[in-house]
């Protein structure tokens, strides 16, 4: 009787722990290099709007994080942006986060999500925040994103 009770409690404990954990399969599906197949960023500096198209030259690299599910770097030099995953959506964690874009300025994302398609072949990125160009007197706002596939 005691062995049966111990087994039941062990199984219940394992189920409770598993319910609170990130799905490691989904996390692994995000890991690797991703290139934009389409997308753009719109930057608004006090009413002056600039458009930056995104293409396959911009590579996002996702790796397993240390204190979060994922850590991102990209080919523009932005390093260390971190995400947690829930239901195939990686969300900026914590928010906001900043990175220095060499030769450009500092980007601060208030919102940033990466949504993995059900077949695991595409990511849909969406982000918004501020961009302080080097030497500029004030920050600009940005919104943007796009579709990424594996290069």
N, C-alpha and C positions, 0 to 999 in steps of 0.2 A: 504494500500500500504506500509506504514512504517513497519507494523508487518511482512509482507511478505519479505521485504528487510532484516529486522533483522533476520528472520529465515534463509534465504539463507546465510547471512554472518556468522551466528553461525555455520551452517552445514559446510560451507567451512573452517572455522577456526578449527573445530573439525577434519575434514579430514586431514588438514595440520599437526596438532599436531600428529595425529595417524600415519601419514606417517613417521615421524621422530622418533618414539618410537620403542624400541625392542619389539618383539612379546612375550608377557608375557607367553603365552602357551608354546612356545619353551623353554623359560627360565626355567619354572617349570619342564619341561621334563628332564632337566639336573640334577636337585636337588636330592640329596640322596647319598647313598653309591654305589660304583662301584668297582668290583674286576677284576684283569687281568685274562683272560682266556688263553691268549697267548701274548708273547712279549719278548723284550730284550732291554738292553742298552749296547752299545759298548762304552768303555772308552779307549781313546788313550793318553798315556803319553809318548810323545817323541818317538813314534814308537813301544812302548810296549803296545799291545792291550789286554784289559780284557773284558770279556763278562759276563754280569749279567742277567740271565734269570728272567722273571717276571711271577708270578703265583698268585693264588687266595689268598696268604698270604699278598699281597700288596693291601690295600684298599685305594681308592681315595674317599674323601668325599667332595661333592660340595654343597654349600649353597648359598642363595641369598647374593649378595655383598651389601656393603653400598654405595660406589661411582662407582662401576662397576656392571655388571650383576651378576657375580659369584665370589665366593672366594673358594679356594681349600685348604684342608689339607690332609695329608696322614698318613698311619700307620707307616711310617719311621720317622715321626716327622717334616716333612716339612709343615710349616704353612703360611697362608696368601697370597698365590699366587692368583692373580686376573685376570679375563677374561671379555671380552665383547663379546656378541653374535650377529652374523649376518648370516642369512640363515642356521641355524642349526649347525653353526661352532662357537665354543668358542675359541677366540684367546687371547693370553697373552696381558694384557693391564694394565699399560704401559709395554714396553719392554726396556731393560732387567729387570728381577727380580731375587732376590737371596733368598735362605733360608738355614738355618743351618740344616744339617743332623746329629743328635747327634751321637757322636762316630765315625763319618766318615769325615766330613768336610763341606765345603760350596759349594752349587750348584748354578750356575747362568744360568738361561735359557734366551737365546736370542730369541728363537722361541719356541712356544708351542701352539698346537691346539688340541682341542677335538671336533670330528665330530660326531654328533648324527645321528644314522641311521633313515631312514624314518619311521620305525615302533616304534622308541623310545626304542628299546631293547638293543642296543649296542652302545658303544662309541669307536671311533678309535682315539688313542692318538699318537701324534708325537711331539718330542721336540729335541732341540739341544742347546748346550752351553758349559760351562766350569765347571769343578769340581776341587776344591782345597782341596786335602786330608789334614787332620790335620797333621801338621809338614812337609809337602812336600815343596820343594823349588820352585815349579812352578805348575801352573794349568794344568790340562789335559782337553782334549775336550771330549764331549759326544754327541752321537746321539742315538735315540731310540724311543720306543713306543710299541704299541700293541693294542689288542682288549680287551675291558672291558664289563662286564655284571653285572647285579645286583646280589649280593650274596643271 
